[in-house]
Amino acid sequence: MLKCILMTKMIKVELDVENVNNDQTKYWVEEITNQYADFVVEDVNITGDKVAFSIGSPGMDDLTTDDIKFRIDEYLTMNEQPFKLKNLKVV
């Protein structure tokens, strides 16, 4: 039997924040996958002043950091955040 393994290109997102609520922020990050059903989120890490996670889309090998930055900016605009955003970095 032939196995096909689908690799998802993951892109790192880092938000410098203030006044973060860990539980609400984890929920906020996970909700990205409900807003954008084609995305998966992994490795969510929330500290006092930083929110970091990896995001990707299965089957979209040509996904760029600019694509992700556009979507995250859009998500930030459309949804209230449980923190104060100081800076967004997509690498």
C-alpha positions as CSV (number, residue, x, y, z in Angstrom):
1,M,0.0,0.0,0.0
2,L,1.3,3.5,-1.0
3,K,1.3,6.1,1.7
4,C,0.9,9.8,0.9
5,I,2.1,12.2,3.5
6,L,0.8,15.8,3.3
7,M,3.3,18.3,4.6
8,T,2.0,21.7,5.6
9,K,4.3,24.7,5.3
10,M,4.1,26.4,8.7
11,I,4.8,30.1,9.1
12,K,5.7,31.7,12.5
13,V,3.6,34.5,13.8
14,E,4.8,36.6,16.8
15,L,2.7,39.3,18.5
16,D,4.3,41.7,21.0
17,V,1.4,42.5,23.4
18,E,0.4,44.1,26.7
19,N,-2.3,43.2,29.2
20,V,-2.5,39.6,27.9
21,N,-5.1,37.3,29.3
22,N,-3.7,33.8,28.7
23,D,-6.9,31.8,28.5
24,Q,-8.8,34.3,26.4
25,T,-5.7,34.7,24.1
26,K,-5.4,31.0,23.6
27,Y,-9.1,30.9,22.6
28,W,-8.6,33.9,20.3
29,V,-5.7,32.2,18.5
30,E,-7.6,28.9,18.1
31,E,-10.6,30.8,16.6
32,I,-8.4,31.7,13.6
33,T,-9.1,28.2,12.3
34,N,-12.8,28.8,12.6
35,Q,-12.6,32.1,10.8
36,Y,-10.3,30.7,8.1
37,A,-11.2,27.0,7.7
38,D,-8.3,26.4,5.4
39,F,-5.7,27.2,8.2
40,V,-4.2,25.1,10.9
41,V,-2.5,26.6,14.0
42,E,0.2,24.8,16.0
43,D,2.7,25.5,18.8
44,V,0.7,28.2,20.5
45,N,3.0,29.9,23.1
46,I,1.7,32.7,25.3
47,T,3.9,34.6,27.7
48,G,3.5,37.9,29.6
49,D,4.3,40.1,26.6
50,K,4.4,37.8,23.6
51,V,2.0,35.5,21.7
52,A,3.6,33.2,19.2
53,F,2.2,30.4,17.0
54,S,2.8,28.6,13.7
55,I,0.1,28.8,11.0
56,G,-0.3,27.1,7.7
57,S,-2.7,25.7,5.2
58,P,-2.6,22.0,4.1
59,G,-2.0,21.8,0.3
60,M,-0.9,25.4,-0.1
61,D,2.8,25.1,-0.8
62,D,2.9,28.6,-2.2
63,L,1.7,30.3,1.0
64,T,3.9,33.3,1.8
65,T,4.6,35.4,4.9
66,D,2.8,38.3,3.1
67,D,-0.3,36.1,2.7
68,I,-0.3,35.2,6.4
69,K,0.4,38.8,7.5
70,F,-2.6,40.0,5.4
71,R,-4.9,37.4,7.0
72,I,-3.7,38.1,10.5
73,D,-4.1,41.9,10.0
74,E,-7.6,41.2,8.7
75,Y,-8.4,38.9,11.7
76,L,-7.1,41.6,14.1
77,T,-9.3,44.2,12.5
78,M,-12.4,42.0,12.5
79,N,-12.1,40.6,16.0
80,E,-11.6,42.1,19.4
81,Q,-8.3,41.0,21.0
82,P,-7.9,40.0,24.7
83,F,-4.6,42.0,24.7
84,K,-3.2,45.3,23.5
85,L,-1.2,44.7,20.3
86,K,2.2,46.5,20.1
87,N,3.7,44.8,17.1
88,L,3.0,42.0,14.6
89,K,5.8,39.9,13.1
90,V,5.4,37.2,10.5
91,V,8.5,35.1,9.6
